[in-house]
């Protein structure tokens, strides 16, 4: 049961983040400029987050989908931490949501690989 809650929560969070990026919410565009990434990469990241969220939702019933989405999210969230700390030189506190998603993704990968 806890696995389902973690997968559903992570999927919902990543889906929301992906939608915000794909539709280029003004605050997200401003963040992206601080990260010094091109805006096309904002859209690509959003699409990957949405795809991962859909795969993680499917992962409630299919462990391979959950594993794959978990790996994708680890890569995306490691990139998010890097963007906050090294590219935008923000406080480590700004990485808390990404770090939580990173940790939950790692837990899901471990659960699904056993």
DSSP file (Angstrom, degrees, kcal/mol; ACC not computed):
  #  RESIDUE AA STRUCTURE BP1 BP2  ACC     N-H-->O    O-->H-N    N-H-->O    O-->H-N    TCO  KAPPA ALPHA  PHI   PSI    X-CA   Y-CA   Z-CA
    1    1 A X     >        0   0    0      0, 0.0     4,-2.1     0, 0.0     5,-0.2   0.000 360.0 360.0 360.0 -42.3    0.0    0.0    0.0
    2    2 A X  H  >  +     0   0    0      1,-0.2     4,-2.5     2,-0.2     5,-0.2   0.854 360.0  57.0 -64.6 -32.8    2.8    2.5    0.8
    3    3 A X  H  > S+     0   0    0      2,-0.2     4,-2.5     1,-0.2    -1,-0.2   0.909 106.6  48.4 -62.6 -42.1    4.4    1.7   -2.5
    4    4 A X  H  > S+     0   0    0      2,-0.2     4,-2.8     1,-0.2     5,-0.2   0.911 111.3  50.0 -64.8 -42.6    1.2    2.7   -4.3
    5    5 A X  H  X S+     0   0    0     -4,-2.1     4,-2.5     2,-0.2     5,-0.2   0.916 112.2  47.6 -62.7 -43.6    1.0    5.9   -2.3
    6    6 A X  H  X S+     0   0    0     -4,-2.5     4,-2.5     2,-0.2     5,-0.2   0.926 114.4  46.0 -64.3 -44.4    4.6    6.8   -3.1
    7    7 A X  H  X S+     0   0    0     -4,-2.5     4,-2.7     2,-0.2    -2,-0.2   0.931 115.3  45.9 -64.1 -45.9    4.2    6.1   -6.8
    8    8 A X  H  X S+     0   0    0     -4,-2.8     4,-2.5     2,-0.2    -2,-0.2   0.905 114.5  47.9 -65.6 -41.4    0.9    8.0   -7.1
    9    9 A X  H  X S+     0   0    0     -4,-2.5     4,-2.5    -5,-0.2    -2,-0.2   0.934 114.0  46.2 -64.7 -46.3    2.2   11.0   -5.1
   10   10 A X  H  X S+     0   0    0     -4,-2.5     4,-2.6    -5,-0.2     5,-0.2   0.915 113.0  50.5 -62.9 -43.1    5.5   11.1   -7.1
   11   11 A X  H  X S+     0   0    0     -4,-2.7     4,-2.5    -5,-0.2    -2,-0.2   0.920 111.4  48.1 -61.0 -44.1    3.5   10.8  -10.4
   12   12 A X  H  X S+     0   0    0     -4,-2.5     4,-2.3     2,-0.2    -2,-0.2   0.919 113.1  47.6 -64.0 -43.6    1.1   13.6   -9.4
   13   13 A X  H  X S+     0   0    0     -4,-2.5     4,-2.2     1,-0.2    -2,-0.2   0.924 115.3  44.6 -63.3 -45.1    4.0   15.9   -8.4
   14   14 A X  H  X S+     0   0    0     -4,-2.6     4,-2.6     2,-0.2    -2,-0.2   0.857 111.1  54.0 -70.3 -35.0    5.9   15.3  -11.6
   15   15 A X  H  X S+     0   0    0     -4,-2.5     4,-2.5    -5,-0.2     5,-0.2   0.934 109.6  47.9 -63.0 -45.3    2.8   15.6  -13.7
   16   16 A X  H  X S+     0   0    0     -4,-2.3     4,-2.3     1,-0.2    -2,-0.2   0.930 113.2  48.0 -61.0 -45.3    2.1   19.0  -12.2
   17   17 A X  H  X S+     0   0    0     -4,-2.2     4,-1.8     1,-0.2    -1,-0.2   0.891 111.7  50.3 -62.5 -40.0    5.7   20.1  -12.7
   18   18 A X  H  X S+     0   0    0     -4,-2.6     4,-2.9     2,-0.2     5,-0.2   0.904 110.1  49.1 -65.4 -42.0    5.7   18.9  -16.3
   19   19 A X  H  X S+     0   0    0     -4,-2.5     4,-2.4     1,-0.2    -2,-0.2   0.916 109.3  52.6 -64.1 -43.0    2.5   20.7  -17.2
   20   20 A X  H  <>S+     0   0    0     -4,-2.3     5,-2.3    -5,-0.2    -1,-0.2   0.887 113.7  44.4 -59.2 -39.0    3.8   23.9  -15.7
   21   21 A X  H ><5S+     0   0    0     -4,-1.8     3,-1.3     3,-0.2    -2,-0.2   0.938 112.0  49.8 -72.5 -46.9    6.9   23.6  -17.8
   22   22 A X  H 3<5S+     0   0    0     -4,-2.9    -2,-0.2     1,-0.3    -1,-0.2   0.883 115.3  43.8 -61.4 -39.0    5.2   22.7  -21.1
   23   23 A X  T 3<5S-     0   0    0     -4,-2.4    -1,-0.3    -5,-0.2    -2,-0.2   0.400 109.8-129.0 -87.6   4.0    2.7   25.6  -20.8
   24   24 A X  T < 5 -     0   0    0     -3,-1.3    -3,-0.2    -5,-0.2    -4,-0.1   0.916  21.5-153.0  50.7  58.2    5.6   27.8  -19.8
   25   25 A X    >>< -     0   0    0     -5,-2.3     4,-2.2     1,-0.1     3,-0.9  -0.376  22.7-118.4 -55.8 135.7    4.2   29.4  -16.6
   26   26 A X  H 3> S+     0   0    0      1,-0.3     4,-2.1     2,-0.2     5,-0.2   0.842 112.8  51.3 -52.2 -40.8    5.8   32.8  -16.2
   27   27 A X  H 3> S+     0   0    0      1,-0.2     4,-2.0     2,-0.2    -1,-0.3   0.862 110.2  50.3 -66.3 -32.6    7.4   32.0  -12.9
   28   28 A X  H <> S+     0   0    0     -3,-0.9     4,-2.6     2,-0.2    -2,-0.2   0.889 108.4  51.7 -71.8 -38.7    8.9   28.8  -14.4
   29   29 A X  H  X S+     0   0    0     -4,-2.2     4,-1.9     2,-0.2    -2,-0.2   0.908 109.6  51.0 -62.0 -41.3   10.3   30.7  -17.4
   30   30 A X  H  X S+     0   0    0     -4,-2.1     4,-1.6    -5,-0.2    -2,-0.2   0.917 110.4  48.5 -62.7 -43.9   11.9   33.1  -15.0
   31   31 A X  H  X S+     0   0    0     -4,-2.0     4,-1.8     1,-0.2     3,-0.2   0.927 108.9  54.1 -59.4 -44.1   13.5   30.2  -13.0
   32   32 A X  H  X>S+     0   0    0     -4,-2.6     5,-1.6     1,-0.3     4,-0.7   0.861 104.7  53.9 -61.9 -35.6   14.7   28.7  -16.2
   33   33 A X  H ><5S+     0   0    0     -4,-1.9     3,-0.5     1,-0.2    -1,-0.3   0.873 106.0  53.0 -66.3 -36.0   16.5   31.9  -17.1
   34   34 A X  H 3<5S+     0   0    0     -4,-1.6    -1,-0.2     1,-0.2    -2,-0.2   0.858 106.4  53.0 -65.7 -33.6   18.3   31.9  -13.8
   35   35 A X  H 3<5S-     0   0    0     -4,-1.8    -1,-0.2    -5,-0.1    -2,-0.2   0.669 107.8-132.5 -74.4 -14.9   19.4   28.3  -14.6
   36   36 A X  T <<5 +     0   0    0     -4,-0.7     2,-0.3    -3,-0.5    -3,-0.2   0.858  57.3 139.5  63.8  38.6   20.8   29.7  -17.9
   37   37 A X      < -     0   0    0     -5,-1.6    -1,-0.2     1,-0.0    -2,-0.1  -0.817  60.4-100.5-104.3 151.2   19.2   26.9  -20.0
   38   38 A X    >>  -     0   0    0     -2,-0.3     3,-1.1     1,-0.1     4,-0.6  -0.394  30.5-119.6 -67.8 150.7   17.6   27.5  -23.4
   39   39 A X  H >> S+     0   0    0      1,-0.3     4,-1.3     2,-0.2     3,-0.6   0.773 110.2  65.8 -66.6 -26.1   13.8   27.7  -23.3
   40   40 A X  H 3> S+     0   0    0      1,-0.2     4,-2.1     2,-0.2    -1,-0.3   0.846  96.5  58.2 -62.0 -30.4   13.4   24.7  -25.6
   41   41 A X  H <> S+     0   0    0     -3,-1.1     4,-2.5     1,-0.2    -1,-0.2   0.785  97.7  60.7 -69.9 -26.8   15.0   22.6  -22.9
   42   42 A X  H <X S+     0   0    0     -4,-0.6     4,-2.3    -3,-0.6    -1,-0.2   0.930 107.4  44.7 -61.3 -46.4   12.1   23.7  -20.6
   43   43 A X  H  X S+     0   0    0     -4,-1.3     4,-2.5     2,-0.2    -2,-0.2   0.917 112.9  50.0 -65.8 -44.2    9.6   22.1  -22.9
   44   44 A X  H  X S+     0   0    0     -4,-2.1     4,-2.4     1,-0.2    -2,-0.2   0.924 111.7  48.7 -60.6 -44.5   11.7   18.9  -23.3
   45   45 A X  H  X S+     0   0    0     -4,-2.5     4,-2.4     1,-0.2    -1,-0.2   0.911 110.8  51.1 -62.5 -42.5   12.0   18.6  -19.6
   46   46 A X  H  X S+     0   0    0     -4,-2.3     4,-2.4     2,-0.2    -2,-0.2   0.914 109.8  49.3 -60.8 -43.8    8.3   19.1  -19.1
   47   47 A X  H  X S+     0   0    0     -4,-2.5     4,-2.7     1,-0.2    -1,-0.2   0.912 111.3  49.7 -62.9 -42.6    7.5   16.4  -21.7
   48   48 A X  H  X S+     0   0    0     -4,-2.4     4,-2.6     1,-0.2    -1,-0.2   0.893 110.4  50.5 -63.3 -39.3    9.9   14.0  -20.0
   49   49 A X  H  X S+     0   0    0     -4,-2.4     4,-2.2     2,-0.2    -2,-0.2   0.907 112.0  47.0 -65.4 -41.2    8.3   14.8  -16.6
   50   50 A X  H  X S+     0   0    0     -4,-2.4     4,-2.3     2,-0.2    -2,-0.2   0.932 113.3  48.3 -65.4 -45.2    4.8   14.1  -18.0
   51   51 A X  H  X S+     0   0    0     -4,-2.7     4,-2.4     1,-0.2    -2,-0.2   0.912 112.7  49.0 -60.9 -42.8    5.9   10.9  -19.7
   52   52 A X  H  X S+     0   0    0     -4,-2.6     4,-2.8     2,-0.2    -1,-0.2   0.882 109.0  52.8 -64.2 -38.5    7.6    9.8  -16.5
   53   53 A X  H  X S+     0   0    0     -4,-2.2     4,-2.1     2,-0.2    -2,-0.2   0.907 110.4  47.4 -63.8 -41.6    4.4   10.6  -14.5
   54   54 A X  H  X S+     0   0    0     -4,-2.3     4,-2.3     2,-0.2    -2,-0.2   0.914 113.5  48.1 -65.3 -42.1    2.3    8.5  -16.9
   55   55 A X  H  X S+     0   0    0     -4,-2.4     4,-1.7     2,-0.2    -2,-0.2   0.893 110.5  51.4 -64.9 -39.5    4.9    5.6  -16.7
   56   56 A X  H  < S+     0   0    0     -4,-2.8     4,-0.3     2,-0.2    -1,-0.2   0.873 108.7  51.6 -66.4 -35.4    4.9    5.9  -12.8
   57   57 A X  H >< S+     0   0    0     -4,-2.1     3,-1.6     1,-0.2     4,-0.3   0.934 110.8  47.2 -63.7 -45.6    1.1    5.7  -12.8
   58   58 A X  H >X S+     0   0    0     -4,-2.3     3,-1.8     1,-0.3     4,-1.6   0.811 100.4  71.0 -61.9 -28.5    1.3    2.6  -15.0
   59   59 A X  T 3< S+     0   0    0     -4,-1.7    -1,-0.3     1,-0.3    -2,-0.2   0.617  77.1  76.7 -66.1 -13.1    4.0    1.4  -12.5
   60   60 A X  T <4 S+     0   0    0     -3,-1.6    -1,-0.3    -4,-0.3    -2,-0.2   0.852 115.4  20.5 -61.8 -32.2    1.3    0.9   -9.9
   61   61 A X  T <4 S+     0   0    0     -3,-1.8     2,-0.5    -4,-0.3    -2,-0.2   0.588 127.8  51.7-109.4 -17.2    0.5   -2.3  -11.9
   62   62 A X     X  -     0   0    0     -4,-1.6     4,-1.8     1,-0.1     3,-0.5  -0.944  61.0-161.5-130.2 111.0    3.7   -2.9  -13.8
   63   63 A X  H  > S+     0   0    0     -2,-0.5     4,-2.4     1,-0.2     5,-0.1   0.799  91.1  57.9 -63.1 -29.8    7.0   -2.9  -12.0
   64   64 A X  H  > S+     0   0    0      2,-0.2     4,-2.5     1,-0.2    -1,-0.2   0.878 105.5  49.7 -69.8 -36.9    9.1   -2.4  -15.1
   65   65 A X  H  > S+     0   0    0     -3,-0.5     4,-2.6     2,-0.2    -6,-0.2   0.914 112.2  48.4 -65.3 -42.1    7.2    0.9  -15.8
   66   66 A X  H  X S+     0   0    0     -4,-1.8     4,-2.4     2,-0.2    -2,-0.2   0.905 111.8  49.7 -64.2 -41.5    7.8    2.0  -12.2
   67   67 A X  H  X S+     0   0    0     -4,-2.4     4,-2.2     2,-0.2    -2,-0.2   0.946 113.1  45.8 -62.4 -48.7   11.5    1.1  -12.5
   68   68 A X  H  X S+     0   0    0     -4,-2.5     4,-2.4     1,-0.2    -2,-0.2   0.912 113.9  48.0 -62.2 -44.2   12.0    3.0  -15.8
   69   69 A X  H  X S+     0   0    0     -4,-2.6     4,-2.7     1,-0.2    -1,-0.2   0.893 110.0  54.2 -63.9 -38.6   10.1    6.0  -14.5
   70   70 A X  H  X S+     0   0    0     -4,-2.4     4,-2.1    -5,-0.2    -2,-0.2   0.913 108.6  47.9 -61.2 -43.1   12.2    5.9  -11.3
   71   71 A X  H  X S+     0   0    0     -4,-2.2     4,-2.0     2,-0.2    -2,-0.2   0.931 111.9  50.0 -63.4 -45.4   15.4    6.0  -13.4
   72   72 A X  H  X S+     0   0    0     -4,-2.4     4,-2.6     1,-0.2    -2,-0.2   0.926 111.1  49.2 -58.1 -45.4   14.2    8.8  -15.5
   73   73 A X  H  X S+     0   0    0     -4,-2.7     4,-3.0     1,-0.2     5,-0.3   0.846 106.1  56.2 -66.8 -33.7   13.2   10.8  -12.4
   74   74 A X  H  X S+     0   0    0     -4,-2.1     4,-2.2     2,-0.2    -1,-0.2   0.939 110.9  44.8 -61.0 -45.4   16.6   10.2  -10.8
   75   75 A X  H  X S+     0   0    0     -4,-2.0     4,-2.0     2,-0.2    -2,-0.2   0.942 116.1  46.1 -63.4 -47.6   18.3   11.8  -13.8
   76   76 A X  H  X S+     0   0    0     -4,-2.6     4,-2.0     1,-0.2    -2,-0.2   0.910 114.9  46.2 -63.3 -42.4   15.8   14.7  -13.9
   77   77 A X  H  X S+     0   0    0     -4,-3.0     4,-2.4     2,-0.2    -1,-0.2   0.832 109.4  53.7 -74.8 -31.2   16.0   15.4  -10.2
   78   78 A X  H  X S+     0   0    0     -4,-2.2     4,-2.2    -5,-0.3    -1,-0.2   0.907 110.8  48.7 -64.1 -40.0   19.8   15.2  -10.1
   79   79 A X  H  X S+     0   0    0     -4,-2.0     4,-2.6    -5,-0.2    -2,-0.2   0.877 109.2  52.5 -64.2 -38.1   19.7   17.8  -12.9
   80   80 A X  H  X S+     0   0    0     -4,-2.0     4,-2.4     2,-0.2    -2,-0.2   0.919 109.3  48.4 -64.6 -43.8   17.3   19.9  -10.9
   81   81 A X  H  X S+     0   0    0     -4,-2.4     4,-2.5     1,-0.2     5,-0.4   0.932 112.6  49.1 -61.2 -44.9   19.6   19.9   -7.9
   82   82 A X  H  X>S+     0   0    0     -4,-2.2     4,-2.4     1,-0.2     5,-1.4   0.919 110.5  50.9 -59.9 -44.6   22.5   20.8  -10.1
   83   83 A X  I  <>S+     0   0    0     -4,-2.6     5,-2.5     3,-0.2     6,-0.3   0.918 113.7  44.2 -61.5 -44.6   20.5   23.7  -11.7
   84   84 A X  I  <5S+     0   0    0     -4,-2.4     6,-3.3     3,-0.2    -2,-0.2   0.946 124.7  30.7 -65.3 -49.0   19.5   25.1   -8.4
   85   85 A X  I  <5S+     0   0    0     -4,-2.5    -2,-0.2     4,-0.2    -3,-0.2   0.927 132.3  23.4 -82.3 -46.4   22.9   24.9   -6.6
   86   86 A X  I  <5S+     0   0    0     -4,-2.4    -3,-0.2    -5,-0.4    -2,-0.1   0.841 128.4  35.3 -96.2 -36.0   25.5   25.3   -9.4
   87   87 A X  I   <S+     0   0    0     -5,-1.4    -3,-0.2    -4,-0.3    -4,-0.2   0.914 132.7  25.1 -86.9 -44.3   23.8   27.1  -12.2
   88   88 A X  S   <S-     0   0    0     -5,-2.5    -3,-0.2    -6,-0.2    -4,-0.1   0.546  94.6-136.5 -95.9  -8.3   21.5   29.5  -10.3
   89   89 A X        +     0   0    0     -6,-0.3    -4,-0.2     1,-0.2     2,-0.1   0.884  46.9 159.6  54.2  43.1   23.6   29.5   -7.1
   90   90 A X        -     0   0    0     -6,-3.3    -1,-0.2    -7,-0.2    -2,-0.0  -0.445  47.5 -80.0 -89.3 167.2   20.5   29.2   -5.0
   91   91 A X    >   -     0   0    0     -2,-0.1     3,-1.6     1,-0.1     4,-0.3  -0.282  36.3-117.9 -62.2 149.4   20.3   28.0   -1.4
   92   92 A X  G >  S+     0   0    0      1,-0.3     3,-1.9     2,-0.2     4,-0.2   0.787 112.8  72.2 -58.9 -27.4   20.4   24.3   -0.8
   93   93 A X  G >  S+     0   0    0      1,-0.3     3,-1.4     2,-0.2     4,-0.3   0.807  86.0  64.4 -59.0 -29.1   16.9   24.8    0.7
   94   94 A X  G <  S+     0   0    0     -3,-1.6     4,-0.3     1,-0.3     3,-0.3   0.683  95.6  59.8 -68.2 -16.1   15.6   25.4   -2.8
   95   95 A X  G <> S+     0   0    0     -3,-1.9     4,-3.2    -4,-0.3     5,-0.3   0.488  73.9 100.1 -89.6  -3.0   16.5   21.8   -3.7
   96   96 A X  H <> S+     0   0    0     -3,-1.4     4,-2.6    -4,-0.2     5,-0.2   0.906  82.7  46.0 -55.4 -49.5   14.3   20.2   -1.0
   97   97 A X  H  > S+     0   0    0     -3,-0.3     4,-2.3    -4,-0.3    -1,-0.2   0.936 116.6  45.8 -59.5 -43.4   11.4   19.3   -3.4
   98   98 A X  H  > S+     0   0    0     -4,-0.3     4,-2.5     1,-0.2    -2,-0.2   0.896 112.3  51.2 -65.0 -39.0   13.9   17.8   -6.0
   99   99 A X  H  X S+     0   0    0     -4,-3.2     4,-2.7     2,-0.2    -1,-0.2   0.898 109.1  50.4 -65.8 -39.9   15.7   16.0   -3.2
  100  100 A X  H  X S+     0   0    0     -4,-2.6     4,-2.7    -5,-0.3     5,-0.2   0.939 112.7  46.4 -62.1 -46.2   12.5   14.4   -1.9
  101  101 A X  H  X S+     0   0    0     -4,-2.3     4,-2.4    -5,-0.2    -2,-0.2   0.886 112.1  52.0 -62.7 -38.6   11.6   13.3   -5.4
  102  102 A X  H  X S+     0   0    0     -4,-2.5     4,-2.2     2,-0.2    -2,-0.2   0.936 112.0  44.9 -61.9 -47.8   15.1   12.0   -5.9
  103  103 A X  H  X S+     0   0    0     -4,-2.7     4,-2.4     2,-0.2    -2,-0.2   0.917 113.5  49.1 -65.0 -44.9   15.0    9.9   -2.7
  104  104 A X  H  X S+     0   0    0     -4,-2.7     4,-2.4     1,-0.2    -1,-0.2   0.901 110.7  52.0 -62.2 -39.8   11.5    8.6   -3.4
  105  105 A X  H  X S+     0   0    0     -4,-2.4     4,-2.5    -5,-0.2    -1,-0.2   0.910 109.1  49.3 -62.5 -42.5   12.6    7.6   -6.9
  106  106 A X  H  X S+     0   0    0     -4,-2.2     4,-2.5     2,-0.2    -2,-0.2   0.913 110.2  51.0 -63.8 -42.4   15.6    5.7   -5.6
  107  107 A X  H  X S+     0   0    0     -4,-2.4     4,-2.7     1,-0.2    -2,-0.2   0.922 110.7  48.9 -60.2 -44.2   13.4    3.9   -3.1
  108  108 A X  H  X S+     0   0    0     -4,-2.4     4,-2.6     2,-0.2    -2,-0.2   0.909 109.9  51.5 -63.6 -41.9   11.0    2.9   -5.9
  109  109 A X  H  X S+     0   0    0     -4,-2.5     4,-1.2     2,-0.2    -1,-0.2   0.930 111.8  47.0 -59.4 -45.3   13.9    1.7   -8.0
  110  110 A X  H  < S+     0   0    0     -4,-2.5     4,-0.5     1,-0.2     3,-0.4   0.932 113.2  48.4 -63.4 -45.8   15.2   -0.5   -5.1
  111  111 A X  H >< S+     0   0    0     -4,-2.7     3,-0.9     1,-0.2    -1,-0.2   0.909 114.1  46.1 -59.8 -42.5   11.7   -1.9   -4.4
  112  112 A X  H 3< S+     0   0    0     -4,-2.6    -1,-0.2     1,-0.2    -2,-0.2   0.647 106.7  58.1 -80.5 -13.5   11.0   -2.7   -8.0
  113  113 A X  T 3<        0   0    0     -4,-1.2    -1,-0.2    -3,-0.4    -2,-0.2   0.474 360.0 360.0 -93.6  -1.5   14.4   -4.3   -8.6
  114  114 A X    <         0   0    0     -3,-0.9    -1,-0.2    -4,-0.5    -2,-0.1   0.452 360.0 360.0 -96.5 360.0   14.0   -6.9   -5.9
